[in-house]
Amino acid sequence: MNYRQSLSNYYNKYNSILCMGMDPVLSKIPIQENDTKKKIYSFYEEILNEIIKTKKYPACVKPNYAFYARYGFPGLEALHDLIKLYRKNDLPVILDVKRGDIGTTAEAYAEESFDFFEADAVTLSPYLGHDSIEPFTKKYENKGFYILCKTSNKSSGELQDKLIDGKPLYLVVAGYLSGWDNGGIGAVAGATYPDQLKAILDEFSKSGKILPLLIPGVGTQGGDLEAIVNTINAYDISLHRINASSSINFAYEKNGGNFAVAAANEIEKLNSEISKIIGK
């Protein structure tokens, strides 16, 4: 089974296209614990326990490497152990590392992501071209590779919207991704740019296939959930994942109560909103 097939399987299993970002901020974790590793691990362990107990599942999770690495070895140890924990409980893990390098350096990054952390997918940068992507795709054929295409940040257009022979760079990248695809290639396309997201899917369809999208920017970044769901629903919705991080992780700040209960309730709320838009 390749990565694209696994996306459809998990969509059917959890009836969800939601990706729960896992971006720890120590000052926001309401657990009295001085040990950094234990504090981060316990926070996401309790959320997972609540997810399992209530069956309010996302389709996958996405820890952002930087949010752990900034806390040094204790943070990275927590990341390693949390990936193992979530995968053990059959929740796929997208490791958000945005790597981009060539040759043996790219090989080393690939081994870190898939051999050490044992992630199911990674985020990658295409700026160095295909030989920065191939060390991932060639050795790890059944994994997922989300390539930065049109990102959700405000200044993304400074480079990504530049015209190359009359075509914006993000669409040029999308065209290359179709050619690089091995069954696991996908793209990062921000929810804050729904028109460009649709253009990327249209570019993929020219090759006769739809590559999966990882869609950040829903929640605190203000992406239009309805517009995004309506767009991807026309392009095999089971393949795509909409990410929400802070709005789930720290839902208790807005809604009160136990943080794990609040997070699971936010997952259920987002799943319900998406299902209503789809018409399920």
C-alpha positions in Angstrom: 0.0 0.0 0.0 1.4 3.4 -1.0 0.9 6.6 1.1 -2.0 7.8 -1.1 -3.9 4.6 -0.6 -3.3 4.8 3.2 -4.8 8.3 3.2 -8.1 7.0 1.8 -8.1 4.1 4.2 -7.7 6.4 7.3 -10.4 8.7 5.9 -12.8 5.8 5.8 -11.7 4.5 9.2 -12.1 7.8 11.1 -14.5 9.6 8.8 -12.3 12.6 9.0 -9.9 14.7 6.9 -8.8 16.7 10.0 -5.1 16.8 10.9 -4.3 17.8 14.5 -1.2 19.8 14.7 0.9 19.2 17.8 2.8 22.4 18.6 3.7 22.6 22.3 4.1 25.9 24.1 5.2 25.2 27.7 3.6 28.3 29.1 0.2 27.2 27.8 0.3 23.6 29.1 -1.7 23.5 32.3 0.2 20.7 33.9 2.3 21.2 37.0 5.5 19.5 36.0 9.1 20.9 36.0 10.5 18.2 33.7 10.1 19.6 30.1 9.9 16.2 28.4 7.3 14.9 30.9 5.2 18.0 30.6 5.0 17.9 26.8 4.5 14.2 26.7 1.8 14.2 29.4 -0.1 17.0 27.7 -0.4 15.1 24.4 -0.8 11.7 26.1 -3.9 13.0 27.9 -5.3 14.4 24.7 -4.8 11.1 23.0 -6.5 9.2 25.9 -9.5 11.5 25.6 -9.6 11.0 21.8 -9.6 7.2 22.2 -12.1 7.3 25.1 -14.6 9.5 23.3 -13.8 8.2 19.7 -13.4 11.9 18.6 -10.6 11.1 16.1 -8.7 13.2 13.7 -7.4 11.5 10.6 -3.8 12.1 11.5 -1.5 14.3 13.6 1.3 16.8 12.6 4.0 17.7 15.2 6.1 20.6 14.1 9.8 19.8 14.7 10.7 23.4 15.7 8.2 23.5 18.6 10.1 20.6 20.2 13.7 21.4 19.2 13.5 24.8 20.8 13.4 23.0 24.2 16.5 21.1 23.4 17.0 17.4 24.0 14.0 17.1 26.4 11.7 18.5 23.7 13.1 16.2 21.0 12.9 13.2 23.3 9.2 14.1 23.8 8.7 14.3 20.1 10.3 10.9 19.5 8.2 9.2 22.2 4.9 11.0 21.1 5.3 9.8 17.5 5.8 6.3 18.8 2.7 6.6 21.0 0.4 8.0 18.4 1.5 5.5 15.7 1.0 2.7 18.2 -2.6 3.8 18.5 -3.0 3.9 14.7 -2.9 7.6 14.1 -0.6 8.5 11.2 2.1 11.1 11.9 3.2 13.9 9.5 6.5 15.2 10.8 6.6 18.9 9.9 10.3 19.6 9.3 10.4 21.4 5.9 13.7 19.9 5.0 15.5 20.9 1.8 19.1 19.9 1.0 21.0 17.7 -1.5 23.0 14.5 -1.6 24.2 12.8 1.5 22.7 15.7 3.6 19.2 15.0 2.3 19.8 11.3 2.9 20.7 12.0 6.5 17.5 14.1 6.9 15.4 11.3 5.4 16.9 8.8 7.8 16.3 11.1 10.7 12.6 11.5 9.7 11.8 7.9 8.9 14.4 5.7 10.7 14.9 7.6 13.9 11.5 9.4 14.4 9.6 6.8 12.4 7.2 9.3 10.9 4.7 8.3 8.2 5.2 11.5 6.2 7.3 14.7 6.1 7.1 18.3 4.8 9.9 19.3 2.4 11.1 22.3 0.5 11.5 22.2 -3.3 13.8 25.1 -3.7 16.9 23.0 -4.4 15.1 20.9 -7.0 14.5 17.2 -7.5 17.8 16.0 -6.1 16.8 17.4 -2.7 13.5 15.3 -2.8 14.7 12.1 -4.4 16.7 10.8 -1.4 13.4 10.8 0.5 11.2 9.3 -2.2 13.7 6.7 -3.6 14.5 4.9 -0.3 11.2 5.4 1.4 8.7 4.5 -1.3 5.7 4.0 0.9 6.0 7.2 2.9 4.4 10.6 2.3 6.2 13.8 1.1 4.4 17.1 1.3 6.2 19.7 -0.8 5.8 23.4 0.0 3.8 24.8 -2.9 1.6 27.8 -1.8 2.1 28.4 1.9 -0.4 30.1 4.2 1.8 33.0 5.4 1.1 36.6 4.3 4.3 37.2 2.5 4.3 33.9 0.6 3.6 35.7 -2.6 6.9 37.5 -2.6 8.4 34.4 -4.2 5.6 31.9 -4.7 3.5 34.3 -6.9 6.4 35.4 -9.1 5.7 34.7 -12.8 7.9 32.2 -14.7 7.0 32.4 -18.4 3.7 33.8 -17.4 2.9 31.2 -14.7 3.1 31.8 -11.0 6.0 29.9 -9.3 3.7 27.8 -7.1 2.0 26.4 -10.2 5.4 25.6 -11.8 6.2 23.7 -8.6 2.8 21.9 -8.7 3.6 20.8 -12.3 7.0 19.4 -11.2 5.4 17.5 -8.4 3.1 15.6 -10.8 6.3 14.4 -12.6 8.1 13.5 -9.4 5.2 11.6 -8.0 5.8 8.0 -6.8 2.5 7.5 -5.0 3.6 9.5 -2.0 4.2 13.0 -3.2 1.8 15.8 -2.1 1.8 19.5 -1.6 1.4 22.1 1.1 -1.3 24.6 0.1 -2.5 27.2 2.6 -6.2 27.6 3.5 -5.7 31.3 3.4 -5.4 31.2 -0.4 -8.4 29.1 -1.6 -8.2 30.3 -5.3 -4.6 29.3 -5.5 -5.3 26.0 -3.8 -7.9 25.2 -6.5 -5.4 26.2 -9.2 -2.9 23.7 -7.8 -5.5 20.9 -7.9 -6.4 21.9 -11.5 -2.7 21.7 -12.3 -2.5 18.2 -10.8 -5.5 17.1 -12.8 -3.8 17.9 -16.1 -1.5 15.0 -15.3 -4.5 12.7 -14.9 -4.1 12.3 -11.1 -4.8 14.2 -7.9 -1.9 14.6 -5.4 -2.8 14.9 -1.8 -2.8 18.3 -0.1 -1.8 19.3 3.4 -3.8 22.4 4.2 -2.6 24.6 7.1 -4.2 27.9 8.0 -7.6 26.9 9.3 -8.3 28.2 12.9 -6.1 30.9 14.3 -4.8 31.9 10.8 -8.4 32.5 9.6 -8.6 30.3 6.6 -12.2 29.8 5.2 -13.1 26.3 6.1 -16.2 26.1 4.0 -14.4 27.4 0.9 -11.6 25.0 1.3 -13.8 21.9 1.9 -16.1 22.8 -1.1 -13.0 23.0 -3.3 -11.3 19.8 -2.3 -14.6 17.9 -2.3 -14.4 17.9 -6.1 -11.0 16.3 -6.1 -11.3 13.1 -4.1 -11.6 14.6 -0.6 -10.3 11.4 1.1 -6.8 12.3 0.0 -6.5 15.7 1.6 -5.9 16.8 5.1 -6.9 20.1 6.8 -4.6 21.1 9.7 -5.6 22.9 12.8 -3.1 23.2 15.6 -3.5 25.9 18.3 -7.3 25.9 18.1 -7.3 22.3 19.1 -4.3 22.1 21.4 -5.3 25.1 23.5 -9.1 25.0 23.1 -9.4 25.1 26.8 -8.3 28.7 26.8 -11.4 29.7 24.9 -13.9 27.1 26.1 -12.7 26.4 29.7 -12.6 23.0 31.4 -10.2 20.2 31.2 -7.7 20.8 28.4 -7.9 17.2 27.0 -11.7 17.3 27.0 -11.7 20.7 25.3 -9.2 19.5 22.6 -11.3 16.4 21.8 -14.5 18.5 21.7 -12.8 20.9 19.2 -11.8 17.9 17.0 -15.5 16.7 17.1 -16.7 20.3 16.3 -14.4 20.6 13.3 -15.2 17.1 12.0 -18.9 17.9 12.3 -18.5 21.2 10.4 -16.6 19.5 7.6 -19.2 16.8 7.3 -22.0 19.3 7.1 -20.2 21.1 4.3 -19.6 17.9 2.4 -23.2 17.0 3.0 -22.6 13.7 4.7 
